[in-house]
Amino acid sequence: MASGREIRNKIKSVKNTQKITRAMEMVAASKMRKAQDRMKKARPYGEKIRNVAAHMSNASVEYRHPFLISRDSVNKIGIIVITSDKGLCGGLNTNVLRKALNEIRSWESKDQQVEACCIGNKGLGFMSRLSGVQVISQVTGLGDSPNMERLIGAVKIVLDAYTEGQLDKVYIFYNQFVNTMKQTPVMEQLLPLTDERINSKENEAKSARAPWDYIYEPEARPVIDDIMVRYIEALVYQAVTENMASEQSARMVAMKAASDNAGNLIDELTLIYNKSRQAAITKELSEIVGGAAAV
């Protein structure tokens, strides 16, 4: 059995760790509320630009954007992987990276090459170590609030590669925020835009009632090009806000679990220390009694 001093030092160490995890839990709870508000504020814009893109895809114009055209064969696939920059958030990053890895192995079995855009330090480190995957763009250090200007550069590289025919499909991986206790890793096809992705039930109902068309000034092509690029950027930004809200929720839950486990460990160590101390006292009394009897 360990000595009393070793047990006391262990208890002190665990208590110090518990103070840190409690502080991190409170900080994560505060950031979680802000991240959820940011995510909720981004949703109306995402839904509005989705409506516009859906109407334009159904409009009868001579020009059809490359983002809406499916390729006959798929040889190269681009992925956008969104993770956190920091750890200590449970299995959040592990879950989404495991999902991405399973899909990558499935594509490689079909002789399809994969190129990655990494948003977040954890995903960048994982993809850089993964054989067979080339990282073509990256964004790290976004902080607590995502900035669209920092995301545009990395996303534009992927969009340009798809437009030039270097990529045949683009998928996005991120953690979708369900509630404080649940975050679901999801994979969505970003390019080419599918009917399920671009058309909601409301849009389908409106399109069934009346066809949509627009008057373009000066002409249709530049307007549609800008709208489609902004639409993809809005989808990526929405995914980043979802992932950040999931990150803070997962970190708060993980730190609360760590604090509770530290409390249980302190109770167990205190019990062991009391038993050790009582055994030492009993041993000393036995020695005193034995010595007195011998005298």
Buried (B, 14 or more C-beta within 10 A) or exposed (E): EEEBEEBBEBBEEBBEBBEEBBEBBEBBBEBBEBBBEBBEEBEEEBBEBBBBBBBBBBBEBEEEBBBBEEBEEEBBBBBBBBBBBEEBBBEBBBBBBEBBBEBBEEBBEEEBBBBBBBBBBBBBBBBEEBEEBEBBBBBBEBEEEBEEEBBBEBBBBBBEBBBEEBBBBBBBBBBBBEEBEEBBBBBBEBBBBEEEBBBBEEBEEBBEEEEBEBEBEEEBEEBBBEBBBEBBBBBBBBBBBBBBBBBBBBBBBBBBEBBEBBBEBBEEBEEBBEEBEEEEEEEEEEEEEEEEEEE
